[in-house]
Amino acid sequence: MAAGEWRGLGYTYGHHAIGELVRSKLSPLVEGMSALAPPRAWVAMQREIRNLGRQGLCAMAISAVDIALWDLRAKLLGLSLADSLGRFREAIPAYGSGGFTSYTDAELAEQLRGWVERGCRRVKIKVGREPERDPDRLAVARKAIGAEAGLMVDANGAFDRRAAARWAERYAEHGVSYFEEPVPSDDLDGLRWLRDAVPAGIEVAAGEYAWDLSELGRLANCVDVLQADVTRCGGITNLLRADGICRARNLPFSAHCAPQASAHLCCVLERAIHVEYFHDHERVESMLFEGVMELEDGMLRPDPDRPGLGIELKQSEAERFQLSDR
């Protein structure tokens, strides 16, 4: 998205068909619209894709364009994205996220210890692929991070509700405080049941696969912590509204991935408590963007002197991965 000398940057992560949706349906639609009014363009995009289906690829395409429009608006105003939206806090805690089940114990310990040494007060590992291994992996994790750091787990919907409850009891032995997607996120009854069934001290979280506010509103009745992904849920326009859902229900909010965009939003959202500093996203964003935020004592702090998102595409790096037109 461009206005004069300024260009807005937006992104998501998914199938390359998203790029075609942006080129063929969304870019021609928003061209010529006011760069200072992203919500107006957002409504127009929602109408444009109504018959294509608003979830999935279309939601991600709209998210990318919407992020670019808000980035452009902030640049035109000469402000960081966080400041252009009204910064609620100067910085937001980040938790180190990775801990893949494919790691050896040594690799797991090294990654988690590294995040704690960089100031992260919480770390998260994957569980559920081989559940019988998870107690030993959690013991390795706890030894690596020490007694004070928060230990979180993410099952990516691997369990049914009763299996999740059984494993939550085992996780509690290692001081786990956060259980993400213990069951698939569309199992609202299961999430609600688990929220009330897991041991005290464990919070149930979900929301990374919510495509719109309606889904987030339904999930908010079933979890302790509501998540959303700005590159999936309809972009900045929708994520700003999600704060109201959390405020109305007195729920904390946690941003899923895309830390370079999410950190700005979480410095704006009153109910935000942390950003997921996901291993793969940290690596890809650093590879493709100039000016990425670095962890400062476990915090992400958007620079008020860098307009918009504060990042620019490394064109030469991006071109290495560009798909040929065919």
HUMOKA-V52048 format. One record per residue. N is the residue number from 0. RES is the residue in one letter. D_CENTER is the distance of its C-alpha to the mean C-alpha in Angstrom with 2 decimals. Layout:
n;res;d_center
N;RES;D_CENTER
N;RES;D_CENTER
This chain:
n;res;d_center
0;M;22.43
1;A;25.40
2;A;27.81
3;G;30.78
4;E;29.90
5;W;26.22
6;R;23.49
7;G;19.95
8;L;17.18
9;G;14.34
10;Y;12.47
11;T;10.59
12;Y;11.17
13;G;13.77
14;H;17.55
15;H;19.75
16;A;21.09
17;I;18.27
18;G;20.12
19;E;23.32
20;L;22.00
21;V;21.03
22;R;24.43
23;S;26.61
24;K;25.30
25;L;22.99
26;S;24.26
27;P;27.86
28;L;26.92
29;V;25.24
30;E;27.73
31;G;30.12
32;M;28.07
33;S;27.62
34;A;24.94
35;L;24.92
36;A;24.02
37;P;20.63
38;P;20.74
39;R;24.06
40;A;22.76
41;W;19.85
42;V;22.56
43;A;24.67
44;M;22.02
45;Q;21.51
46;R;25.28
47;E;25.62
48;I;23.60
49;R;24.85
50;N;27.14
51;L;24.68
52;G;22.30
53;R;19.39
54;Q;16.86
55;G;15.58
56;L;16.51
57;C;17.68
58;A;14.55
59;M;12.69
60;A;15.76
61;I;15.89
62;S;12.31
63;A;13.38
64;V;16.68
65;D;15.54
66;I;13.40
67;A;16.59
68;L;18.80
69;W;17.21
70;D;17.28
71;L;20.89
72;R;21.80
73;A;20.81
74;K;22.79
75;L;25.73
76;L;25.71
77;G;25.62
78;L;22.71
79;S;19.31
80;L;16.59
81;A;16.07
82;D;19.86
83;S;20.40
84;L;18.42
85;G;20.10
86;R;18.61
87;F;18.63
88;R;18.18
89;E;18.76
90;A;16.03
91;I;13.17
92;P;13.25
93;A;11.03
94;Y;11.48
95;G;12.52
96;S;11.15
97;G;13.38
98;G;16.78
99;F;17.42
100;T;20.43
101;S;22.27
102;Y;22.66
103;T;26.05
104;D;26.44
105;A;27.18
106;E;24.05
107;L;21.90
108;A;23.78
109;E;23.64
110;Q;19.88
111;L;19.29
112;R;22.26
113;G;21.04
114;W;17.88
115;V;20.14
116;E;22.59
117;R;20.06
118;G;19.66
119;C;16.65
120;R;17.88
121;R;15.68
122;V;14.92
123;K;13.71
124;I;15.58
125;K;15.82
126;V;18.74
127;G;20.75
128;R;21.93
129;E;25.14
130;P;25.09
131;E;28.44
132;R;27.12
133;D;24.30
134;P;26.59
135;D;27.96
136;R;24.59
137;L;23.53
138;A;26.88
139;V;26.19
140;A;22.81
141;R;24.46
142;K;27.32
143;A;25.17
144;I;23.14
145;G;26.02
146;A;26.61
147;E;24.67
148;A;21.08
149;G;18.76
150;L;18.27
151;M;15.46
152;V;15.52
153;D;13.56
154;A;16.04
155;N;14.06
156;G;16.71
157;A;19.60
158;F;22.02
159;D;24.08
160;R;24.28
161;R;27.41
162;A;26.38
163;A;23.09
164;A;25.30
165;R;27.66
166;W;25.12
167;A;23.55
168;E;27.07
169;R;27.16
170;Y;23.77
171;A;25.08
172;E;27.92
173;H;25.62
174;G;24.01
175;V;20.68
176;S;19.07
177;Y;15.85
178;F;15.89
179;E;12.80
180;E;13.86
181;P;17.48
182;V;18.60
183;P;17.21
184;S;15.08
185;D;17.91
186;D;20.37
187;L;20.27
188;D;23.63
189;G;22.63
190;L;19.59
191;R;21.90
192;W;24.65
193;L;22.65
194;R;21.29
195;D;24.99
196;A;26.22
197;V;24.27
198;P;25.96
199;A;25.74
200;G;23.17
201;I;20.47
202;E;17.64
203;V;16.31
204;A;12.65
205;A;11.16
206;G;9.39
207;E;6.80
208;Y;9.92
209;A;11.10
210;W;12.46
211;D;14.10
212;L;15.25
213;S;17.90
214;E;15.73
215;L;13.70
216;G;17.17
217;R;18.57
218;L;15.91
219;A;16.43
220;N;19.95
221;C;19.09
222;V;16.66
223;D;16.81
224;V;13.16
225;L;11.18
226;Q;7.49
227;A;5.97
228;D;3.95
229;V;6.22
230;T;7.55
231;R;8.70
232;C;9.81
233;G;12.36
234;G;11.01
235;I;11.80
236;T;14.90
237;N;13.41
238;L;10.63
239;L;13.58
240;R;15.50
241;A;13.13
242;D;14.18
243;G;17.62
244;I;16.92
245;C;15.83
246;R;18.76
247;A;21.18
248;R;20.45
249;N;20.06
250;L;16.71
251;P;14.16
252;F;10.57
253;S;7.59
254;A;4.15
255;H;1.92
256;C;3.11
257;A;5.29
258;P;6.84
259;Q;9.80
260;A;8.70
261;S;6.28
262;A;9.29
263;H;11.67
264;L;10.29
265;C;10.16
266;C;13.66
267;V;14.69
268;L;13.54
269;E;16.30
270;R;14.70
271;A;11.65
272;I;12.38
273;H;9.86
274;V;6.83
275;E;6.13
276;Y;8.54
277;F;8.68
278;H;12.24
279;D;12.12
280;H;9.66
281;E;11.66
282;R;14.72
283;V;14.21
284;E;13.15
285;S;16.16
286;M;18.30
287;L;17.77
288;F;17.41
289;E;19.95
290;G;19.21
291;V;15.89
292;M;15.25
293;E;16.52
294;L;16.16
295;E;19.00
296;D;20.04
297;G;16.59
298;M;15.33
299;L;13.57
300;R;16.09
301;P;15.99
302;D;19.56
303;P;21.57
304;D;23.94
305;R;21.63
306;P;21.39
307;G;18.31
308;L;15.21
309;G;17.84
310;I;17.32
311;E;19.62
312;L;19.74
313;K;22.03
314;Q;24.17
315;S;26.24
316;E;23.39
317;A;21.74
318;E;25.20
319;R;25.53
320;F;23.01
321;Q;24.18
322;L;25.54
323;S;29.16
324;D;30.23
325;R;32.16
